[in-house]
């Protein structure tokens, strides 16, 4: 006949609690020891030294007045007479190379792909031309100077792609 299980095997849970408690105590002692070693002072010693190290509370200071800003003094130039004029600046033209204009959008995509294989980035602009219908322009650019556009035009000419230089003046926006 089998013997009933002993009670000592059932009380294994208390040994886990004891181990956790011992671990917490050892950890706390080690943390205090490291803190004492790093700071070089004993935090639990009360000889009045810790009280002398803390600075005395400062007397309440009067708040400084808020700075006063004058709008015209903040601006560069200083005076209202020297404000920038409202005259429009000289408009610089923007240059593009137009490699083609097609009514069929697939033709425009094909030319854009050919240019991409050459390492030239192009865009397709769709516009409605009066009495002619919708055209898809393949343009390269923008360029700031005609000399920059001419270098790209020479690369396109080497690959049998003709391009026309297009000069556009940017539209002036009305300032409030």
C-alpha positions in Angstrom: 0.0 0.0 0.0 1.2 3.5 -0.8 2.2 5.9 1.9 0.6 9.3 2.0 2.8 12.2 0.9 4.6 13.9 3.7 3.8 17.5 4.7 7.4 18.7 4.2 7.0 18.4 0.4 4.0 20.6 0.4 5.7 23.5 2.2 8.1 24.4 -0.6 6.5 27.8 -1.2 7.9 29.4 2.0 11.5 28.8 0.7 10.8 31.0 -2.4 9.5 33.8 -0.2 12.6 33.5 2.1 14.9 33.7 -0.9 13.3 36.8 -2.3 13.4 38.5 1.1 17.1 37.7 1.5 17.8 38.9 -2.0 16.1 42.3 -1.4 18.0 42.8 1.9 21.4 42.0 0.3 20.6 44.3 -2.7 19.7 47.2 -0.4 22.9 46.8 1.6 24.9 46.7 -1.6 23.2 49.8 -2.9 24.0 51.7 0.3 27.6 50.5 0.2 28.1 51.6 -3.4 26.5 55.0 -2.6 28.8 55.6 0.3 31.8 54.5 -1.7 31.0 56.8 -4.7 30.0 59.9 -2.7 32.6 59.5 0.0 30.2 60.5 2.8 28.0 58.5 5.1 24.4 59.5 4.5 23.1 58.2 7.8 25.6 60.1 10.0 23.9 63.0 11.7 26.6 65.2 13.2 25.3 68.5 11.9 27.7 68.5 9.0 25.0 67.8 6.4 23.0 70.8 7.7 26.0 73.1 7.3 26.5 72.0 3.7 23.1 73.0 2.5 22.9 76.6 1.4 20.7 79.0 3.3 17.5 79.9 1.5 18.0 82.9 -0.6 16.1 86.1 0.2 13.2 86.7 -2.1 14.5 88.8 -4.9 12.4 91.4 -6.7 11.4 90.2 -10.1 13.1 92.0 -13.0 10.8 94.0 -15.2 9.8 92.5 -18.5 11.8 93.8 -21.4 10.1 96.4 -23.6 10.4 95.9 -27.3 10.0 98.6 -29.9 9.1 97.1 -33.3 11.3 99.5 -35.3 14.3 99.0 -33.0 14.2 95.2 -33.5 14.3 95.5 -37.3 17.8 95.7 -38.9 18.3 99.3 -39.8 16.7 100.7 -36.7 14.4 103.5 -37.9 11.1 103.5 -39.7 12.6 105.7 -42.4 15.0 102.9 -43.3 12.4 100.2 -43.9 12.8 98.2 -47.2 10.9 99.7 -50.1 7.9 98.0 -51.5 9.2 98.2 -55.1 9.3 94.8 -56.9 12.7 93.3 -57.2 14.1 92.4 -60.6 12.6 89.2 -61.9 15.1 86.6 -63.0 14.0 84.3 -65.8 13.9 80.5 -65.5 15.1 78.4 -68.3 13.8 75.0 -69.4 14.7 72.6 -72.2 11.6 71.3 -74.0 12.4 67.9 -75.5 9.0 67.4 -77.0 5.3 68.1 -77.0 2.8 65.2 -77.8 -0.9 64.8 -77.9 -0.5 61.1 -76.9 0.5 60.8 -73.3 2.2 57.5 -73.9 4.7 59.2 -76.3 5.5 61.8 -73.6 6.1 58.9 -71.1 8.4 57.2 -73.6 10.6 60.3 -74.1 10.7 60.9 -70.3 11.9 57.3 -69.9 14.6 57.8 -72.5 15.8 60.9 -70.7 15.9 59.0 -67.4 18.1 56.4 -68.9 20.6 59.2 -69.8 20.5 60.5 -66.2 18.4 63.5 -67.0 15.3 64.2 -64.9 12.3 65.4 -66.9 8.7 66.4 -66.1 5.6 66.2 -68.1 3.4 69.3 -68.2 -0.1 68.9 -69.6 -1.7 71.9 -71.1 -4.8 72.7 -73.2 -3.7 74.7 -76.3 -6.5 76.7 -77.9 -7.9 75.2 -81.2 -5.3 72.4 -81.0 -6.3 70.3 -78.0 -4.4 68.8 -75.1 -0.6 68.6 -75.3 1.9 66.9 -73.0 5.2 68.7 -72.9 8.4 67.0 -71.8 10.6 69.5 -70.1 14.0 69.3 -68.5 15.0 71.9 -65.8 14.6 74.4 -64.4 18.0 76.1 -65.0 19.2 79.4 -63.6 21.4 80.3 -66.5 21.4 79.6 -70.2 24.9 78.1 -69.9 23.6 75.3 -67.6 20.8 74.5 -70.1 23.3 74.4 -73.0 25.4 71.8 -71.3 22.4 69.6 -70.9 21.3 70.3 -74.5 24.7 69.1 -75.7 24.2 65.8 -73.9 20.8 65.4 -75.4 22.1 66.2 -78.9 24.8 63.5 -78.5 21.9 61.0 -78.0 19.8 62.3 -81.0 17.3 64.1 -78.9 16.6 67.7 -80.0 15.6 70.2 -77.4 14.4 73.8 -77.5 15.4 76.4 -74.9 12.3 77.9 -73.2 12.6 81.1 -71.1 9.9 81.8 -68.5 9.4 84.7 -66.3 8.0 83.7 -62.9 4.7 85.3 -62.0 4.8 88.1 -59.4 2.7 87.5 -56.3 1.0 90.4 -54.8 2.2 91.3 -51.3 -0.3 92.2 -48.7 
